[in-house]
Amino acid sequence: MRTALALTLALVALPLSAETLVVDGQVQVRPVSIELPRRGSSMAQVEARFGAPRTRHAAVGQPPITRWDYDGFSVYFEHQHVIHAVAHGG
């Protein structure tokens, strides 16, 4: 039990990026080879590091969630901070 807890805590602390694939009916995870914005980064930090997005989508919902699309990935913000970045498949 302690080993599982320690492993879970270690994985939560690591910034991991992966893409989920289904091959012959089996789910596999492949590491993403592109850099993605880190969770908690501000919109200004993302734009300074990655440039202007190709598309900015208006905020929706409460709390407001905004999506920026770049070539190869999308970034999701809650208010002004990254909550998730997703690499596009292909």
Backbone torsions as a table, in degrees:
resi	resn	phi	psi	omega
1	MET	NA	-42.6	179.2
2	ARG	-63.0	-39.6	-179.8
3	THR	-62.6	-43.5	179.6
4	ALA	-63.7	-41.6	178.5
5	LEU	-64.6	-44.3	179.1
6	ALA	-63.0	-41.8	178.8
7	LEU	-64.7	-42.3	178.4
8	THR	-61.6	-46.6	178.9
9	LEU	-62.5	-39.5	178.8
10	ALA	-64.5	-42.6	-179.5
11	LEU	-67.8	-36.0	178.3
12	VAL	-65.3	-33.7	-177.3
13	ALA	-77.1	-20.8	-177.6
14	LEU	-88.1	136.0	173.8
15	PRO	-80.6	101.6	-178.3
16	LEU	-105.7	144.6	173.4
17	SER	-131.3	130.1	-179.8
18	ALA	-151.3	163.3	176.9
19	GLU	-123.6	139.6	-178.3
20	THR	-92.4	130.0	179.3
21	LEU	-123.8	150.3	171.3
22	VAL	-115.1	116.8	-179.0
23	VAL	-123.8	119.8	-178.6
24	ASP	51.5	41.6	178.0
25	GLY	78.1	1.2	-180.0
26	GLN	-107.6	134.2	177.8
27	VAL	-81.6	129.5	178.4
28	GLN	-129.2	153.2	178.3
29	VAL	-115.9	128.4	179.0
30	ARG	-119.1	130.7	178.1
31	PRO	-59.0	144.3	177.8
32	VAL	-84.1	135.4	-174.8
33	SER	-95.1	0.5	178.7
34	ILE	-107.2	153.3	177.0
35	GLU	-74.9	136.8	177.8
36	LEU	-122.1	151.8	176.1
37	PRO	-60.6	145.8	-179.9
38	ARG	-83.7	146.4	175.5
39	ARG	-57.0	135.4	178.8
40	GLY	94.3	-13.9	177.7
41	SER	-65.2	147.2	178.9
42	SER	-82.1	163.7	175.7
43	MET	-57.3	-41.1	-179.7
44	ALA	-63.8	-40.2	178.8
45	GLN	-65.7	-41.5	179.4
46	VAL	-63.5	-46.0	-179.0
47	GLU	-66.6	-36.1	178.0
48	ALA	-66.2	-37.0	-176.8
49	ARG	-83.5	-40.4	-171.7
50	PHE	-110.4	-4.9	-178.5
51	GLY	85.1	-178.0	179.4
52	ALA	-69.2	139.5	178.3
53	PRO	-70.5	156.2	175.7
54	ARG	-64.8	-40.5	-179.9
55	THR	-140.3	136.4	172.6
56	ARG	-112.9	121.8	178.3
57	HIS	-96.2	141.5	-179.8
58	ALA	-63.3	150.7	178.3
59	ALA	-65.1	142.9	176.6
60	VAL	-132.7	152.5	173.3
61	GLY	78.3	-176.2	178.9
62	GLN	-139.2	112.5	5.4
63	PRO	-68.8	157.4	-177.2
64	PRO	-67.9	126.9	178.2
65	ILE	-112.6	125.4	-179.4
66	THR	-115.0	143.1	176.1
67	ARG	-120.2	133.9	171.7
68	TRP	-114.6	132.7	177.8
69	ASP	-106.4	131.1	174.0
70	TYR	-117.6	167.8	172.2
71	ASP	-68.1	115.7	177.2
72	GLY	99.3	-16.3	179.1
73	PHE	-162.2	163.0	174.8
74	SER	-125.1	148.6	-179.9
75	VAL	-121.7	132.9	179.4
76	TYR	-110.3	130.9	-178.8
77	PHE	-117.3	142.3	166.3
78	GLU	-108.4	120.2	-169.2
79	HIS	57.3	-111.9	-175.8
80	GLN	-112.7	9.5	-173.5
81	HIS	-124.8	145.0	-179.7
82	VAL	-64.3	130.2	171.6
83	ILE	-110.9	-22.2	-179.5
84	HIS	-164.8	147.5	172.8
85	ALA	-131.9	135.1	-174.8
86	VAL	-125.5	124.0	175.0
87	ALA	-76.9	138.9	177.5
88	HIS	-79.4	139.3	178.3
89	GLY	-71.4	164.7	175.3
90	GLY	130.0	NA	NA
